[in-house]
Amino acid sequence: MKWLASTVLVLVLMGCSETSTHEHYAPTAAPYTQSTYVVAIHPYLNAQKTYSAYRPILDYLESNLNGVRFILETSHDYAHYESKLYAGTFDFSLPNPYQTHKALAQGYRVIAKMKPDSVFRGIFVARKEHNITDVQQLKDKAISFPAPTALAATMMPLLYLHERGIDVARDITPHYVGSQYSSILNAYSGDTYVGATWPPPWEAWVRENPEKAKEMQVIWETAPLVNNGFVVRDTVPKSVVDEVVRLLVALDSDPKGHTLLIDAGFAGFEAAQNSTYEVVERFIKTYDRAIGAPQ
């Protein structure tokens, strides 16, 4: 029994010694840290299509940035998106040019923009059977628009009509239907006589609905303006911003990035700054005098 007691005592002492050694151990490697940033796209696409188009691009950015994670936040309509943008909810965002201009007063700055500018124009679509050839045919008719603040798909088309003799406050009935697709679908279904939109969602709808598209046509288009801006909050570190810009601008020259852009339905990004959107300020002044800027 003495030898058994001695053995137990030795084992206990060994265990205490091992525990004491572990208590003094401290790792020497630096702890892994990850920064998370919220990214939002203005709702020119519905939430599902926005996720399909932009989540892969954010995954690409994450794969090329150490310790950075992006959360893609969607919005169900323009008003929902704008309330969050102007409250500073997003770290990065892709607003339309009108929203970009307004965001500059809310702690954002422009770091890039979509390209090319030639596609940022308003278009009017209608059923072929209407045989529309003159803007005067729109008098006393309903026209669908995505939202009052949709620059290419609402403000530019309304100014186009105004400049051609249509009193947009009295001669037409605007229906603000919440999204680009809804504007197109309202015109297709006949709920409105004409729908206003811009090329990317129209071209996507045509690809997805080739038979329905045969019944529709583009009847007019506006002159182009500067394309959608990509903005960042002043609180995001410069090192992160610089890397994001570098990757975005180079997307179309990278084979994988080029494929992502094709799937997303636009040509790519180019560097930009606040002054790039001074042309929008001039447009808004013209629009305000003619029609009244949206609130």
N, C-alpha and C positions, 0 to 999 in steps of 0.2 A: 504493500500500500504506500510506503514511503516513496518508492520509485515512481508511482503513478502521480502522487501529489507534486513531486519535483517536475515531472514532465508538463503537467498542466500549468504550473507556475512559469516555466520557460516559455510556453506558447503564449500565455497572456502578456508577458513582458515583450515578446516579439511583436505581438499585435499592437501594443501601445507604442512601441518604437516606430512601426510602419505608419500609424495614424499621425504621429507627431511630425514625421517627415513630410507627409502629404499636406498637412496644414500650413507648412511654410513654403509650398510650391506656388509660384505665380507665373502665368504665361507671359512670354516676352513679345509675342506678335501683336501688332496694332489691331484693335477691334475693327471688324467690317462694318461700315456704315453705308446706308442707302438713302438717297434723297428722292422724295416722291413729288411729282409735279402734276397738276391737273391741266389737261388740254381740252379745249372745246372748239367745235366747228359750228359756225352759224348754220341753221337748219335749212340749207338749200336742198338737202336730201332728207328723207325721213330717217328716223333713228336707226333702223336696221341697216339701211344702205350707208349711212354715215359710218357705222361701226365696220361694215364690210370694206369700205373704201379706205378708212384711216387707221384702223387698229393695226393692220400689217405694216403700215409706214412707221407707226410708233414702236412696234416690235423691232423693226430694222434699226431705229435710232437707239433703242435700249441695247441691242446687240453690239453696238459700236461705241457705247458710253459706259464707263465703269461706275457702278454704284448709283445709277440713275434709273428711276422707274416712272413711267407715265400712265396716268389714269385718264381714259377717254370719257368725257362727260357729254351726254347728248341732251338736247332740249326739244320739247314737243312742238314749239312754235317760236316765231321770231320774238314775241314779247317775253316769253319765258327765258330765252337765251339772253336778250338784252338786259333784263333785270339783273341777271347774274354777272354779265360782263361789266356793267357799269358799277356794280357793287364790289368789283375786284375779286370775284370768286375764283377766276381762272388764273393760272400762272402763264400759260401760253394759249393763244386763241387765233382762229382764222375767221375774223368778221368780214362782212362785205365792206366796200369802201366807205359807205356812209357811216356804218358802225365803227369802222377803223378811225375815221375822223373824230367821232365823238369820244372814242375810248382814250384818245390822247390826253384828254382833260381828267381822266380817271386813274392815272398812275401807270399807263401803258406807253410803250414806244414801239415803233415799227422796226422790224429787223429783217423782214423778207416779204415777198409777195408771190402770188401765183402768176404764172405766165402762160400764154402771151396776153397782152392787153386787147388784142384784136377780137378775142372771143367774149370779152365783157361788154355785151350789148344786149339790149332788149329785143325780143321778137314777139310777134303776134301770131297765134295759130288759130285756125278755124276749120270747120268741116268744109270740104271742097264744094259740097252742094249749095253752100251759101253764095258762091260766086262773088266774093267781096273784092272790089277793085278800087273803091274810093272810101276815104275815112267818113264821108258824110253818111254812108250806109250804117254807121255805128250809132247814129242818133236814136235815142229812145231804146237802146239795147243794153243788156247786161253784159259786163265784161269781168272776167275773173282775174284776180291778182293774188299773189301769195300773201303779201302783208304791206301795209303802208310804208314800211322802212326798207323793203326789198329794192335796192337801188336799180339794178339792171332790169328786174322783172316788173317793177311798179313805177318808180319815180321817172325813169328814163322813158318808158312808154307813155306815161301821162303827159310828160313835157312834149313828146313827139306829137301827140294828138292836139295839144294846146297850140303848138306852132303851126298846125295845119287847119286851124279854125274851129276846133271842137272845144266847147265850154265844158270842161271835165266835171264841173260842179253841177251842171244842169242837163247837159245833152246825153250823158250816159249814166248807167247805174253800176257803180263798182261793187264787186263782191270780193271781199278779202277772205280767202278760203284756207289760209294757214300754211300752205306749202306749194312748191313748184309743181309737183305731180298733181296735186288737187286742182291747180289752175288749168293744167292741160286736160285732166279728166272731165272737168266741168264743161270745157269747150267740146270735148269729144261727145259727151252724153247729151249735149244740147241744153244743159241747165244755164249756160251762158252762151252768148252769140260768138264771142271771141275769148281766147285766153291769152294772157301775157306771161312770158317766162324768159329764160335765157338759154343759150345753146347747150351747155353740158347736160342739164336734166332733160331737155327736149330730145337730144341725141340718144340718151340712155333709154328714154321711154320708147323711142322708135325701134331701137335694137330689141327691146324686150317685148314689144307689141307690133311686129311687122304687119300683120293683117289689119289691125286697127289703124295703123299709121297710114295705110293706103287711102283711108277716108279723110285724112287731114292734110293740111298744107300750111307752110309759113307764108303769111300774106305781106308782112312788112318787118323791117328791122331798123333799129336806131343806130346812130353812130356809136362807136365804142368809147369807153372810158378806161381808167386805170383799173386793174384787176384786184381781187381780194387781197387784203393785207394779212400778214402774219405778225402778231404783236406779242409782247412779253411784259410782265409786271416788273417794275423797278426793283422788286425784292429778290429776283432770281440772280444768282451769282454770275458775274461776267464770264467766268471760265465755262460755265454750262451753256450760256447763251451763245458764245463764240463757237462752241463745238456743234450745237444744234444748227446754227446757220450754215456752217461748213458742210455738214451732212445733207441738209435739205437742198442747198444749191447744187451739190454734186450728185443728187439722186438720179437725174436723167442720164448721167454719164457712166453710171454703174449698172451692169447688166441686171442684177437683181432689183436695184432701185427702179430702173426703167420699166421692168415688168410690173412692179407695184403701182407705178404711175398710170400705166395702161389700164390696169384693173380699176384704179380709182377714177379714171376718166378725165384726167387733165395732163398738161404737158410737163409741169414741174414747177420749181421755185427759182426765184432770182433775188439777189440782195436788194434791199430797199431801206428807206429811212423815212422819218416823219415828213420831210419836204416832198417826198414822192406824192403825197396825198393833198398837196395844196390845190391841185386841179379839182379835187372833190369839193373843197371849200368854195371855189368859184362856181361850180355847178349848183351847189346848194343855194347860193345867193340868187342865181338866176331862177331856180325852181321856186324859191320862197316868194320872189316877186310875182311870178306867174301864177302859182297854184297855192302856195303856202306850205312851208316845211312841216313834215310830220312831227308830232309831239312825242 
